Amino acid sequence: MYNISLNFRIAVNAEMNDLIKIISTNFDDFYKDDFSERSFLLGDNFVEIVKNDDYDIRLSNEDDDAYLYYKYNIDFYPKSEHVLLSYQIKLAKRIRDLFRKETIKAEIISEFEHLL
């Protein structure tokens, strides 16, 4: 049986402060300490926001694969082996939809994309 990785990434085209604000105000299980401005805990996931080295303002708005050129990647890593695929799918979709509601371009990148 093929194991699907539960890690996922959301590519986003927005400023980091906006991303953290949207997530922190919409999740009760958000926890961020003062040691890192780019990482936090969200539910059963460790989350890290990473600047995309390939960021290109023009391509992020025009290219067929624009998400490859978005400003940031938000990486989600389950904290334990007890996290379920269904939980990760719901979380990924909820966060993507929150960003899109705020008119922020967002795309989920994962091994479970076909299940979204």
C-alpha positions in Angstrom: 0.0 0.0 0.0 1.3 3.4 -0.9 1.8 5.8 2.0 0.9 9.5 1.3 3.0 12.1 3.0 0.9 14.2 5.4 3.2 17.2 5.0 1.8 19.9 2.7 2.6 23.3 1.5 0.5 26.3 0.6 2.1 28.7 -1.8 0.8 32.2 -1.2 1.2 35.6 -2.7 1.0 38.0 0.2 3.0 39.6 3.0 4.1 37.4 5.9 2.3 39.6 8.5 -1.0 39.3 6.6 -0.6 35.5 6.5 0.1 35.1 10.2 -2.8 37.5 11.0 -5.3 35.6 9.0 -4.3 32.2 10.4 -4.0 33.4 14.0 -7.4 35.1 14.0 -9.2 32.1 12.5 -7.8 29.2 14.6 -8.1 28.8 18.4 -5.2 26.3 18.4 -2.7 28.7 17.0 0.4 29.2 19.1 3.4 31.4 18.4 6.3 32.2 20.7 8.6 35.1 20.4 11.6 33.2 19.2 10.8 32.9 15.6 8.8 35.2 13.4 8.5 32.6 10.7 7.3 29.5 12.6 4.4 28.5 14.9 2.2 25.6 16.0 -1.3 25.1 14.5 -3.3 22.2 15.9 -1.3 19.1 15.3 1.2 20.8 12.9 4.5 22.6 13.1 4.3 25.4 10.6 7.0 27.4 8.9 6.7 30.3 6.5 9.6 30.3 4.0 10.3 33.1 1.5 10.3 31.7 -2.1 13.7 32.2 -3.7 12.0 32.0 -7.1 9.5 34.8 -6.3 8.8 36.9 -9.4 6.1 39.5 -9.2 5.4 39.3 -12.9 5.3 35.5 -13.2 3.3 35.2 -10.0 0.5 37.1 -11.8 0.8 35.9 -15.4 2.4 32.4 -15.7 0.4 29.2 -16.1 2.2 27.8 -13.1 2.1 31.2 -11.2 2.1 29.5 -7.8 5.7 28.5 -8.4 6.6 32.2 -8.2 4.4 33.3 -5.3 6.2 35.2 -2.5 6.0 32.6 0.3 5.5 28.9 0.9 3.8 27.9 4.1 5.0 24.4 5.1 3.0 22.1 7.4 4.5 19.2 9.3 2.5 16.9 11.5 3.8 16.8 15.1 2.9 13.2 15.6 2.2 10.0 13.7 -1.4 10.1 14.9 -2.4 12.9 12.6 -4.9 11.6 10.0 -5.0 12.4 6.3 -8.5 13.6 6.5 -7.4 16.2 9.1 -4.6 17.4 6.9 -7.0 17.7 3.9 -9.5 19.7 5.9 -6.8 22.0 7.3 -5.2 22.6 3.9 -8.5 23.5 2.3 -9.7 25.7 5.2 -6.5 27.7 5.1 -6.4 28.0 1.3 -10.1 29.2 1.4 -9.4 31.7 4.1 -6.6 33.3 2.0 -8.8 33.3 -1.1 -11.6 35.0 0.8 -9.1 37.8 1.5 -8.2 37.8 -2.2 -4.8 36.3 -1.6 -3.7 33.9 -4.2 -3.1 30.5 -2.6 -2.4 26.9 -3.9 -2.1 23.7 -2.0 1.0 21.6 -3.0 0.9 18.0 -1.6 1.0 14.3 -2.3 -2.8 14.3 -1.5 -3.7 17.0 -4.1 -5.8 14.4 -6.0 -8.0 14.0 -2.9 -8.9 17.7 -2.6 
